[in-house]
Amino acid sequence: MRFVRIVGIVTVAVVVAASLFGIARLGANWEENRAMQSSLDPFYAPPDPIPSELGTVIRAEPLDIEVAGGSAQRILYVSERPDGTRAVSGGMIFIPDSPAPPEGRPVVAWEHGTLGMGDACVPSRSKNPIADMFTFVGPMMDQGWVIVATDYVGLGTPGPNQYLIAQSEVRDVVNAVRAAQKMPEAAAGNRYATFGHSQGGHASIWTGHLGQEYAPELELVGVAAAAPALNLSEIASAQWDTAVGWVIGSDLVESWPTYYPNLPIDSILSRAGRSASARLAAECIKESGLEALAREKFGQQIFAVNPLTDQAWSDAMLDQTPPVMPADMPVFIAQGTADEVVLPWPNAMIQERWCEGGATVSFLWMGDVNHEQAAHVSGPAAVEWIADRFAGRPAPRTCDVAPPVAPRRP
């Protein structure tokens, strides 16, 4: 018994010491991040007035990273809100070293996933700007493509950010392509493709629906997505009372009322949710995710009820769920079977629905791949698929291959 007691005391001491060490490291990292973000603030400050021409590059400066076969810059460019009000977005542009063809370089617009709404969360302001892109930046440079990556309006720049609102996302994506065209060193042509992960997959797919009407001067050759948040009602119904609900839900309740002003908030949030959602939304996903897991363990939920039980929320979810893609817009979707955020079965439903609707969709199902890995694992396949679109080859359709998971909630 005495030995067990000693072991217990030692274990507690180790845990306490580790916790204190972790807190000290967090404090040091926080101070370092705060200093970094403070030094970047002037770059992201919008001019007054904001230029009226969409895609105008207000500022650009080199990023302190090495890119095989190319170079990288941080940019601040002009976009707009759905009501036409001009706004600015940060972003990045990657330019190949190889000579540009006479017609200009093809452009790939990359859209990042959910990272949190704090300034330090966005890729162009982070210490590792290509953390989600490392498996495909080099191959895209080898192809001679320009990559432009939006941060989205309101992330790292004055808000609000309209998270998972297609009418905002598509504007930010397309205006990033326009920004690339305005940089002489990019030599960007008028053909582009999109590739996004998670929330960015939502943006990418919606660009396939809205991009051509919004920017008829550009030619969109296809849209690609990894673990895209598409089937929003099914995802919300499955995740509203989980740790994922805390992370995604905090962003939704802080941003969706800016587009849907009649959405009720207090009536669907729990008491804990009302007190914590704004703070969690402002944190980066690693920090908010850890807190979300702890709250789930202690039985706390951000929502008091499934938001879908409220008609206004239900209607908004349906409004932001993309319909079947027209057959003349090729689509590539990659989904991991081990994804616990964007669950695989709602996207199996998308495959079934879109195939029945005649979409030219190619699905890549990745066994034992989780949400974080989806873009990394599928990146090389997405590069190959996009290369075929730029080359004008016929787009494949994989509707004769059934998904490995049932297209219904387990």
N, C-alpha and C positions, 0 to 999 in steps of 0.2 A: 504493500500500500504506500509505504514511504517513497519507493522508487517511482510509482505512478504519479504521486504528488509532485515529486521533483521534476519529472518529465513534463507534467502539466504546467508547472511554473516556468520552466525553460521555454516551453512552446509559446506561452503567453508573452514572455519577454521578447522572443524572436519576432512574433507578430507585431508587438508594439514597436520594436526597433525598426522593423521593415516599414511599418506605417509612417513612423516619424521620418524615415529616410525618404519615403515616397512623397510625403507632404513637402519636405525640404526641396526635393527635385522639382515638384510641381510649382513651388514658389519661385524657384530660380528660372524655370521655363516661362512662367507667367511674366516675370519681370523682363526677360529677354524678348519675349513676344511683344510685350507692351512697347518696349523701346523700338523694335523693328516697325511695328504698325505706326507709331508716332512719326517715324522718319519717312514713311510712305504716304502719310496723309496728304501732303501738298500735291503729290502726283495725281491723286484721285479726286481732288476738289474740282467741281464743275466750274467753268467760267460763267460769268454773268454779263451778257446773256449767253445761253447755250446756242451754238450755231444751228441754223435751221436745216441745213442739208444733212440728210440721214447718212450715216457712215463716215462722217467727217472724223478724221483722226486728230484729236486735240493734243495728245502727247504720246510719245513713244520713247522707250529707252531700253538698252540691252538688259536681258535677264542674266543673272550670274550663274548660269548652268551650261554644261557642255551637251551639245546635241550632235550625235553622229550624222555627218552628211549635211549639216545645216546650221542655222543660227536661230536664236530665239529673242523676241522682244516683248516687253510689257507694253500694253497700249491702253489708252482711254479714248473711247469713241462715242459718237452721238447715236442714240437709239430713240425710242419713243414709247410712251405708255399707250394702252389701247385707245384712249380718248384723243390721241394725237399730240399730247403734251410732250415736248422734247425732254429727254433725260440722258444721262450718261451711264455707260457700262465700262467696267474694266475688262481686260481680257489678255490674251497672248496670241502671238503670231510666230509661226515657225516657217522659215524660208530655206529651201534647198540651196546647196552650193552649186549644183549643176546649172548649166545655162537654160534659160526659159525658151520654150518653143515660140514660133512666130505668133501663134494665136493666144499666147499667154498660158500660164500654168493652171491646171485644174486645182480647185480648192476643196478641201474637206473641212467642214464645220464640225468641231467636236463639242459636245455638250456634257458637262460633268453631272454627277449625281448629287444626292442630298449630302451636304457637308456641314450644315449649320449656317445661321444668318450673321454670325459675328464677322468682323473685318478680317481677322486672322484665318478664317476658315476657307476663304475663296482661293482658288489655285494661284492666281497671279500675285497674291499677297502672301503666299505661304513660303516656308523654307524649302519645300520640295514641290515645285510647281507641276511636275510631270508624274506625280505619284500614281495617278490613275491611268497614265498614258504610256508607260515605259515599254510595253511590248509592241507598240505599233508606231511610235514617233519615227524611229529609225527606218523601218520599212517604208513608211510614207515618204520620208525624205529621199530614199532610194528610188521611189517611183517618180520623183520630181514634182510632188504635190505641195502646195501651200496648205498648212494647217492653221486655222483660226479658231480660237477657243474662247467663247464668251464666259464671263463671270455671271451674267444676268444683271439687269438694272436692279439696284437696291442691295446687292451683295458686294460689300466693299466700297460702295458709293452711296450717296443719299437715297433713302428709300421712299416709299415702301417697296420691298420685293414681293412680287406676286407669284408665289411658289405654286407650281403645278397649274398655272393659268396659261392655257395654250396661246391666248391672244397676246400675252406678254412675251412668253418664251420665243415664239416664232419671230416676233419683231427683233428681239435681241440676236437671234441666230442669223437672220437674213442681213441685218445691219452690220454684223461682224464680217460677213462676206463682202458687203459693200466697202467696209473699212479696209479690207485686204486689197481691194481693187484701187483704193486711193493711195496706197503706199507704192511708189515707183519701184523700190527695190524688190517688192514681192512679184511684180510682173504677173499679177493674177488675171486670168481670163474670166469668162462669164459662165463657165460650167462648174457646178459644185455638187457635192454629195454631203450627206450628214451622217454622223455616228454619235450616239449618246448612250449613257449608262444610267439606269434607274430613272430618277427624275429627268435626266438628260435624254433617256430613251423616249420618254413622254414628249419632250420638246422635239426630238428628231422626227418621230412619227407624225406629230401634228404639222411639222414643216412640210411633210409630204402632202397634207391636205390643204394648207393655207399659203405655202410659200410662193407658188406660182402666181396666184392672184395678187399677193402683196408685192412681189418683185417680178413683174413679167419680163423685165430686161435680162434676168438671170435664167439659166437653164439648169433645173434640178434633175439629175440623172438617176437618183435613187436615195433611199433612206435606210439606215441601219441602226440597230439598237441592241444593247445587251441588258438583259433583265429589266425591260422597260415597265414602268408603272402605267399600265394601260387600262386594265379592268378595275377601275377605281372602286366601284360599289362592292365588288366581291372581295377585294383586298381589305377595304375598310371594315366590312362585316366580319372578316376573319381576324383582324388585328386590333380592333378598337380597344380591347381590354387587355392587351399585352404590353410588353416593354416597347415593341415597335410602335404601338399606339401613342406612347408618350413622346417619342422622337418625332414621328411624322405628324401626329396630332397637334403638337405645339406649333409647328410651322404653319399648319393649315389654319388654326384659329387666330394666329397673328396676322395672316396675310389674306385669306379669302374674303373677309369682310371689306377689304379695299376694292374688290371687284364685284362682290355680291353684298351690297350694304344691308340687305334685310335678313341676313343669316343670323339666327339666334346663337348666342355664345354661352351665356351664363346658365341657361336651362339645360344644356347638354354636358357641361363640365362638372366634374366632381369638385368638392371643396378643395382637395389637394391640387387638382388641375387648375382651378381658378387662381391659386396662389403661386403656382410654379410655371405656368405655360410660357409667359413672356420671357422669363429668365432662361428657361431651357431653349427656347427658340434662338436666343442670342448667343448660345454656346456652340462650340464646334461638336461634331457628331461623336467623337470619342468620349468627351466629357459628358455630354447629354446621354449618350448610350449607357455609360456606366451607372449614372444616376437612375436611368430608366430601369435597368436590370435590378438595382437595389429596391426601387419602389415596387416593382412587380413581385419581388421576393417577399416583401412585407404586405402584399395584398392590396396595394394602391393602384388605382386606375385613373388616367387623366379624364376619361369621360364617365359621366354618371350613367349614361345609356348609349346604346349604339346610335351614332349620329344619323344613320339611315332611317331611324324611326321618325325623324323630323322631315317633313315633306320638302322644305326649302333646301336642306342639306342633301337629301336624296336627289332632288332635281339638279343641284349644282354638280354632284358627282357624275351624273349621267351626262351633263353638259360638257364636262371635261374628259369624258371617255371617248377616244377617237372612234368614228364609225369605220366600216369596212373601207380599206384603201381602194381607190379606183384601179382597175386592171392595168392602166398605162403608167402607174407609178410603182416601180419595183421596190420590194421590201425585203430586208434581211433581219431576222430576229433570233437572237441567241438567248437561251434560258438554261440555267443550271437546275438540276433536280434536287440539289441540297440547299436551295435558297430558302431561308427562313424569314426574309423581309418581303420581297416580291415573290410570293409563293408560286410554285410551278403550275398548280392546277388552274388558277385564273388565266394564265397565258395559254394553257392548253385549250381553254374555252375560246380565247381569241383565235387560236389556230383553226379550231373547228368552225367558228363563225365566219372568219375571213375566207377560208377555203370554200365554204358553201356560197359565199358572196362573190366569188370569182376573182379575188385578189391575187396578184402575182407575188406570192410570199414564199420565201425560203426560210425554213425553221432549222436552227442548229440546236439540238438538245444535248447538253453537256452533263454527263453522269458525275455525281458527287462533287459538283462545283457549287460553291455558295455565292451569296450575293456580292461580297467584296471581290471575289475572284472573277466574276463574270466577264468584265471588260478585258482583264488581263488575258484570260484563256481564249476568249473569242476574237481578240484583236487581230491576230494574223489571218484568220478566216475572213474577217470583215474587210481587211486590206485586199485580199484576193477577190472578194465579191465586188468591192468598189472599183477595182482595176478593170474588171470585166464591164462594168457599167460605163466607165470612161472610154473603154475601147469599143463600145457599141455592140457588144455581144448580147445575144438573147438572154433574158433573165430566167434563172431556173425557178421551178415551182415544185415544192416538196409535199404537196397535199396528198400524195399517195402513200406517204409514210405517217403512220399514226403516232401521236405523242406518247412518250413512255409513262405518262401519268394520266389518270382519268380526268376528263374536262368537267369536273364537278367537285364540290367540296367533300372531302373525306368524311 
